[in-house]
């Protein structure tokens, strides 16, 4: 899939708190350069980061109220991308413009629609925890990968690697991650993955509920790599009492993990992540300790995936050996191919292909 991109989709360009008023931020998504800034009312504007005159980066320009001026030869652009001023020239041709991309802020992220603006539907943006919501205590971060974004997606779709790649962090004393096969359900633009892990060691403040607990793990994984994970802890024996079905009762503790993988180029991706819980259930100090473990684990993932990419590039034609652990990554890659074939529209065909795998 190198060099092929699904354009009709929402991509995370960055955290809302990283786009300060009065600043222009440069971003790249699916090899397209973008310039992001805020208007006076706080609305996010995303323009092509390429002046139509001599192709200088607009992200190196300056803001003048809600407009952006290129600081190479002085062309000024309105938030809709129209050039409204050319120094020394009264006539402004209609072709003097740059592309504006639809943008939305949701759940602490800035989302950009990279395809046909007429197809952009904000209602299709998945819900995540808003970082400034006082009901939640969350920490956030990001890191860049020198790897194809689908390798990161593979990693998130197969959490069996926690037992081995994270044996001293997220997977400490948890061999069941590798032993328990999850239930996988198709979604319109992704998959829902769920599993029970019984008799899991309790750590830290959760020991108040016992030395071992049952853990219900459920996440939606949506294109291009939106990972919305909810991990609920229950008294021991809950999984068996519910016949290992999805629980409909309140847990002892509910953890939230929201992550997003954004392809930058063929061998570059940016990974956004947040972790925490409801403010009533955890304090800032405990979230800080939890987040430190999360970041350590993500550093372990990054090391393995970047090394994996280097080996793939040595012999791109070599095929991987599939196992039963690969159900999630295999189904998701089929969905990605359908999105590529259908210009970002999954439709019933995507569901049929996923269900048949």
Secondary structure, 3 states (H helix, E strand, C coil): CCCCCCCCCEEEEEEHHHCCCCCCEEEEECCEEEEEEECCCCCEEEEECCCCCCCCCHHHCEEECCEEECCCCCCEECCCCEEEEECCECCCCCCCECCEECEEEECCEEEEECCCHHHCCHHHCCCCCCCCCCCEEEEEEEEEECCCHHHHHHHHHCHHHHHHHCCCCCCCCCCHHHHCCCEEEEECCEEEEEEEEEEEECCHHHHHHCCEEEEEEEEEEECCCEEEEEEEEECCCHHHHCCCCCCCCCCCEEEEEEEEEEEEECCEEEEEEEEEEECCCCCHHHHHHHHHHHHHHHHHHHHHHHHHHHHHHHCCCCCCCCCHHHHHHHHHHHHHHHHHHCCCCCHHHHHHHHHHC
